[in-house]
Amino acid sequence: MSQTIQSVRGMNDILPGEAEFWELFEETVRSWLKSYGYRPVRLPIVEPTPLFKRAIGEVTDIVEKEMYSFIDSLNGEPLTLRPEGTAGCVRAVIQHKLAAQHPQRLYYVGQMFRHERPQKGRYRQFNQVGVESFGFSGPDVDAEQILMGARLWDDLGLNGISLQLNSLGQPDERAKHRADLIGYFEKYADQLDEEAKRRLYTNPLRILDSKNPAMQEMISGAPKLMDHLGTQSMAHFEGVQQVLRDAGLPYAINPRLVRGLDYYNLTVFEWVTEQLGAQGTVCAGGRYDGLVEQLGGKPMPACGFAMGVERLVTLIRESGGEPVLEGIDVYLVHQGDAASRLAPRVAEGLRDQGIDVLFHCGGGGFKSQMRKADASGASFAVIIGDDEANAGEVTLKPLRANGDKPNEQKRVSVDQVADEIMNSFLDWEEA
């Protein structure tokens, strides 16, 4: 007997029960995005590898360690399973000239891939909602995207998610800060771990994001990027904060918030929670004004964020906010030659009226079929035997209580069964 093949570690199946919950979550998210004027795009899972090296940065954990990259065996092209969505969205905007005439607000939902150690809230295949805007240069769209997050947490019934905010300034300001960081950390070279030593001359800003406890006191004394920001960068940052203050949204400025991608400038933000352990970030993003030009397009301001679906679903469940999934409307029970010919027509007729029907398949007597009807969670059983079929009728049996009224079954004509079911639903709502 051959060995059973299992799923790839860190790439999980989402099974019935769980999958319906995901769909409810996604429906909420799509409605929320539509209310802000964001429109959907669907992007490829596989992109050219150079896209991510140019966008994310060669000296980043994602590019150096985490990408699933391979060579196309047919043409030798280097390809990568997308580790994040912004680069592909920017590529699409440039390729199809989406923002040539007017600014764009776009979003996408889908799988991303990173080869890292699986743990709670972090997987090798994970799902993200990405939100991107193109063509807006002012701080208003940065603030809007932050306020969007606050509204979604309210829509999902989530508490305990706090906002952290920072500004990375512009490239020339970061360059001055980078030089100061190198000079500072060189004085403490003997205290740097191996990862920090490797980053020192390539990406010293990432040292600030180190979680190594032995380096925290040294890092806390490092030069602050905020001290290098010029008048325009500070004005942009103050503009974002003013909108948040006017909206009454609390936040904390975190000068060590640098994000793991090289393309960010000016505003960066993270929504974090303490309810998910080490993987506390549930939503993060910021402004990336230089990325469109960096990837070959005309200069264009841009801003966006992404949120992890797995982390949010986990947070909703741990907060006790999991919705009750609705059962099917009708389970259709049938036995006998005439009944089995009529039953499919009855099922389709009910579906024509917007009634969900689970049609019994696989044979079996009335008693066993009724046990399955009871277990299905359906509101009604529609029962058809040869006696009903020959009379052009069905037996309608309620399977859940309606207040103090008894659940009495009754015979009704095929033409009237849909109306009887709909009227019963109305009675239940009023009760």
N, C-alpha and C positions, 0 to 999 in steps of 0.2 A: 504494500500500500504506500503510495507516494506521500511525502510530507506536505502538510497543509501550508500554503503560502500565506504569510501574514502581511499586514500593511507596513509600509516603511516607517521606521521609528520617527516620531514627531510629526507624522502626517495622518490625521485621524478621520475616521468615518463619523458622519453625523447622521444618526439613525432616526426612524420615526419616533415622534414624541419630542425629541430634541430638535429635529428639523422643522417641525411645525412652529416651535417656539422661535427659531431663527427667522422664519418667514414673517411672524408677527412683529419681531424686532425690526426687520428690514422694511416692512410696510410703514411703521412709525417713522423710521429714518427718511424714507422717500417722501412722505407727506411733509415732514419738517423741512427738508431741503427745498421742496417745491414752494413752500410758504415764503422762502427767501429768494425765489427766482433762480435757483440753480437747476441746470438741465443735465440729463444723464449722457455720458459717453461710455462706450464699451471698448476696451483697449486690449491688445494682444498680451498673452501671458509671457511669450518669448520675444525678446528684443535683442538687437545687436549688442554684444558685450561692450564695445567702445562707448555706447550711449551712457552706461552707468559709470564707467571710468571717468569720463569727462564731466558728468553731472555731479556725482557723489564725491569724487576725489579719489585719486590713486592711493593716498595714504590714509585710509579709513578702515575701520574694522570690517565694514560690509564688503568692500572691494577686496581687501587683503585676505579675509578669512571666511566669509560667509556666503559668497555667491555660488549658486549652482551653474557653472559655466561648462560649455562643451563645444566641440567643433562639429559643424554639420558635415556628415559623412558624404553628402552629395556634392557640395561646392566648396567645402573648406572654410565656410564663414563661421567666425566665432560668435556663439549665441549664449544667452543667459536667461534663466527663469527670473522674472522680475523680482528684485528684492524689495522694491518700493514702487509707488505709482506715479510720483510727480514727474520723473524724467520721461516716462512714456507719454504722459499727458502733454508735456511741453513739446515733445517730438511730434505728436499729432497736431497740436495747434500750429506749429511751424509748417509741417508738411501739407496741411489742408487749408492754410491761411485763414484759420477760424477767427482770429482777432484783427484781421486786416481792416475791416470796416467799422467795427464797434467792439467795445469791451465784452468779455465773456465771463460768465459764472458757470462752472462745470463741476460735475461730481461723477465718481465711479465707485463700484462695489466689486470686490473680487479677491482672488487668492494672490498672496505674495509668498516668496520662498527665501529662507535664509538657513544656512547650515550652522546651527548653533545648538548648544546643549538644551534639550527639551526640559521644561519645568512648568509649574503652574502659571498659566497666562502667557507662556512663550513656547511656540512650536515651530517646527521647520517649515510646514505649510500653515499659513495663518491667513485670516481674512481681514481686510481693511475697508473702511469707507474713506475715500479721499475727496477732498473739497478744494477746488482751485479757482482763483479769479485772475484774469488777465486784463491789463489796460487801466488799472486804477492805481494812481500813485500816492494818494493821500492817506493819512492815518485812519480815515473813516472806515475803509474796508477791513483794515486790520482789526479795528474794534468791533465791527459787525461780526466777523468770524469768531471772535472771542465770545461775544454775546450769544451767538448761535449755540455754542457749547452749553452755556448756562441754561438756555431754553430747553435743549434736548434733555439735560439731566432732570429738569422739572417734568418734561413729558414722560420720561421713563420712571419717574418716582424715585430717583436716586438722591441720596444725601451723602455728605462727607467727602465731596470732591472739591478740592481747592485749586485756585489759579495761581501759577507762578509766571512771572513776566520778566523779560530782560530785553536789552537792545544790544545788538552786535555791531552797530554802526555801519560804516562804509569800508570798502577794502583798504583804502589808504590809512584809515584810523586803526583798523585791525593790524595792518603792517607795523605801525609804530608800537602798538601793544605787544605784538609778537616779538619784536626786538627786545622790548623790556622784559618779557617773560623769559626769553632765552638767557638774558643776562642774569636774571634773578635765580632761575633754576640751576644755572651753572655753578652758583655759589653753594648749592646744596646737592651737588652731583652724587655724593656718597650716600645720600638719603633716598635717592630715586630708585624705584624698583625697575626691573628690566624693561617692562612695558613703557614706563616714563622715559627711560634713557633712549629707547628706540624712537619715541615721539619727539624728543627734545628739539631736534633741528629740522624735523619735517612737519610736525603739527603740534606745537607746544600748547595750543589752546585746549587740546583734548586732555592734557594732564590735569586741567582744572576739574574735569569730570571724573577723575579717578575715585574709586570707592575704597582704596587701600587705607585702613585705619591708621597705619604708621605714617602716612604722608599728609594727614588732614591738617595738622597744625601748620606745617610748612606751606601747604596750598592756601590756607586762609590768609597768609601774609603776602601772597603774590600780588603783583600790580593788578588793579581793576581796569577792565576795558572801559567802564563807564567814565573813568577819569580821562580817557583819550577821545571821547566823543566831541565832535565839533558842534557849532550852533545849530546847523540844519538837522543833524541827527537827533540832538536833544529836543528840538522843537517837534520833530515827528513823534518821538517817544512821549513827550508831554501831551501831544494831541490824542494819542491812543488812551493815555491814562485819564484825560479829561472826560472822554466819552464814557469810560468805565465808571468814573466817579459820579457823573451825572445820572447814570443808570442805577447807581447804588450797588454795583457789583464789587465785592471785596477781592483784593489780590495782594500778593506779596512780590516784591522785586527780589529776584534771586540772581546776583551777579555771576554765579557760577553756572548758570543755565546757558549752555553753548550749543546744544543739539549735536547729533552725530554725523551730520551731513555738511559738506563744505559750502553748499550753494546759498546758505542763508545770509541775509544782511538785515540791518535795522531790527524790527520787532521779531522776537521769538517768544513762544509761550508753551506751557504744559499744564494740563489738567491732571492732578495727581490725587491718589487716595491711599490711605494706610490699610485698607481692607483686603488688599491683594498681596501682602508681603513685599518681597523685594521688587516685584514687577508692578510698581505703583502707578506708572503713567498710563492713563487710559486714552488720552488725546493730546496731540502735540503738533506744532507747526510754526509758521512765521512767514516773513517776507523773503522773496528770492528774486530781486529785481534784475540781477545780472545773468540769470540762467538761460533765458530765451536767446540772448545774443551769444552766450557761451556755446550753445548748441547749434548755432548757425542761422538764427533768425534775426530780425530787426530788433533793436533795443526795445524792451517792453517791461513795465513794472508788473509784478506778479506776487501773489500771496496765497497761502493755502495751509491746510492741515489734514492730518489723518488720524483715525481712531481704530483701535483693534477690536474687532467684533467679539472674539473669544473672551477678552478681558471684560468687556461690557456685559456680555451675557452672564458670565460668572458673577459679576457684581450685582446684577439685577436679581439673580437667584439667591445670593447670599444676603441680600437686603430684604428678602421676602416679597419681592415684587413680581414673581412669576405669574403670568396671567393664566386663567383657566381656559384650556383649549376647548372650543366648541365641538360637540359630537356631531355625527351625521344626522340628517333629518329623518330618513326612512331606511329601514332594513326590509328588503322585499323577500318574503318567504313564499316558496311555491313547490307543489308536488303534483304529479300527474301529467299525462300527455297534453291535454287541452290547456292546463294551467301553465305548463312550460312554454307553450307557444304564445299564450297571451302575456305572460309575465314580462318579457323584454319590451313589448309595446307599452305596457303600463309604466315601466321604469323610464323609458324615453319620454313618455308624455309628461310625467312628473318633472323630469329635468327640464323640459321645455318651459315649465312654469316657474323655474328657478329653485326647485326643491332638490336637495342633494339625496341621492339614493345609493345605498350599498346593496348590490344585487347578489343574492346567495348563489354561489357556484359550488359544485362538487357533490350534489345529491344529498341524500339523507332524509329521514322522516321529519314530520312536523315538529316533534318534540325536540330533536337535536338542533333543528334550524332555529327554533325559538330560543334555545339556550344561547346560541350565537347572537341572535338579535338582542337579547338582554345584555350580553357582554359587550356589544358593539358601542354602547352609549347612544344609540339612536333614540329619537323622541317617539317614533311610531314604528310599529311593524305593519306592513301591508301584506296580507296573507291571501294567497290564491290557491285554491284546490280546484279539481275538475268541476265540482258543484258550482263554485263561484264563477269559474270561467264560462261554463255553459249558460249561466244567467247574465253574463256581461257585468259581473259585480266583483268586488273584493271585500275582504274583512279588514277593517281598520282598527288596530289595537294600540292605544296609548301605552307607552312604556315608562313614563314618569308621571309623578303626581301633579295635579293641578289644584292646589289648595285643598279644600275639603271635598271637592268633587271626586266621585269614584272614577277609576280608569275603566270605563265600560267599553267593550268592543262592539262594533256595529257593522252591518253590511251596508255598503253604499255602491252606487253604480260607478263604473269606470270613469264616466264623464264627470262625476261629482267629487271624486276622491281628492283631487288637488285643492278644490275649494274648501272641503272639510278640514284638510290639514292646515291650510292658511288661516282659516277662521279659528281653529284651535290654538294656533300660535298667538293670534291676537288676544284670545281669552287669557292665555297664560301670561302675556305681558301685562294685561290689566290687573290680573290677580297679584 
